[in-house]
Amino acid sequence: MTHIPQAETLSRRTQYIQVLLMGISAFVMNTTEFVPVALLSDIAQDFSITTAETGWMLTLYAWIVAAMSLPLMLLISKLERKKLLLGIFAVFIVSHILSVVAWSFNVLLISRVGIAFSHAIFWSITAAIAIRVAPEGKKAFALSVVATGTSLAMVLGVPLGRIIGQWYGWRTTFGGIGFIALVVFILQARLLPTLPSMFKGSFRKVPELLKNPMLVCLYLLIFTVFTAHYTAYSYIEPFMREIGSISENFATFILLLFGGAGIIGSVIFSRWGDRHSTLLMFVSIIIMLLSMLSLLLAVNSVWALSLNATLWGTALMLLIISMQAKVLMVDQHAQDMLMSMFSGIINLGIGTGALFGGYAVTHISLSSIGYVGAVISLVALLLILFMIKRFPALRRS
């Protein structure tokens, strides 16, 4: 019988706790990005502006993350990781305090800029930290915990933020996120070890990576998918309430259902993703296109809207995981840089989608957001068909 020393057992337990802490950190960071989607109407009403104007919260945040992810990652590449993470969360917490007390919409935007800078750096280092603190042989587990934290932000973070905002006001939602971040900050300071930087990349690696035509097409597909999604999803809450005359409680339920459907997508990918990831991407884009195309019809029926949200949420999660897996396969020695660009391009798509959605709401009508999103989804469908024909590697998995 093998005897495992108690100190070693305690050490492994501590490592698992550290990995879990990084998953919780990812949950907090993603919740604050997505939660304004559920609060647009309330924020607009509080500041006496339109929901389209409020949508600039999403656009500005996403574009800052998109623009700054890679440059900031390279600028802070030599800093010790624990101190850097604590600094990020300090800015994150202070910015949320400013969100709570914001006396004008411009002040609220300024607070979101601070949070966006924190977000940009966080996603450049979090996967590497999780891998380094994980027990030996548990790197995949560490990455899955961080991915789960991200998924739970959509599953639980947005609907819970919506419920708290509905009961106690949107400022309380941001205050709650700031408080949880403070608890996480204290735990990070107490539990994480000192982590010297191990990054050896430079800006010179970027042109080398972008010479890969399949990677460029994957990034273009990611951008198009997220632009399509957020064109419609950014304004889904006012759409349901104003076009469908849906109650606040049922709108919250639909957001919960949408996020929860991501778990279905994760399960499907874990079962078939290794062998059929390209097929899953192709089918998911078709499902997303049809969900947006039928959105206006579905909003008049409780059952139709519930089915629509379930299919759309499942397809989105399948697309995120499948595209991430494809990107990571491109160069195993530059995964930090690949993921930094991946995160930046997702946020570029989010910001562009929110902008297109706001334009559709302002210049066409709120009821048109599904159709505008569907047109962009069609572009994504044509792009993946081109990629399957152009790159034999995509046809093999």
Secondary structure, 3 states (H helix, E strand, C coil): CCCCCHHHHHHHHHHHHHHHHHHHHHHHHHHHHHCHHHHHHHHHHHHCCCHHHHCHHHHHHHHHHHHHHHHHHHHCCCCCHHHHHHHHHHHHHHHHHHHHHCCCHHHHHHHHHHHHHHHHHHHHHHHHHHHHHCCCCCHHHHHHHHHHHHHHHHHHHHHHHHHHHHHHCHHHHHHHHHHHHHHHHHHHHHHCCCCCCCCCCCCCHHHHHHCCHHHHHHHHHHHHHHHHHHHHHCCHHHHHHHHCCCCHHHHHHHHHHHHHHHHHHHHHHHHHHHHHHHHHHHHHHHHHHHHHHCHHHHCCCHHHHHHHHHHHHHHHHHHHHHHHHHHHCCCCCCHHHHHHHHHHHHHHHHHHHHHHHHHHHHHCCHHHHHHHHHHHHHHHHHHHHHHHHHCHHHHCC
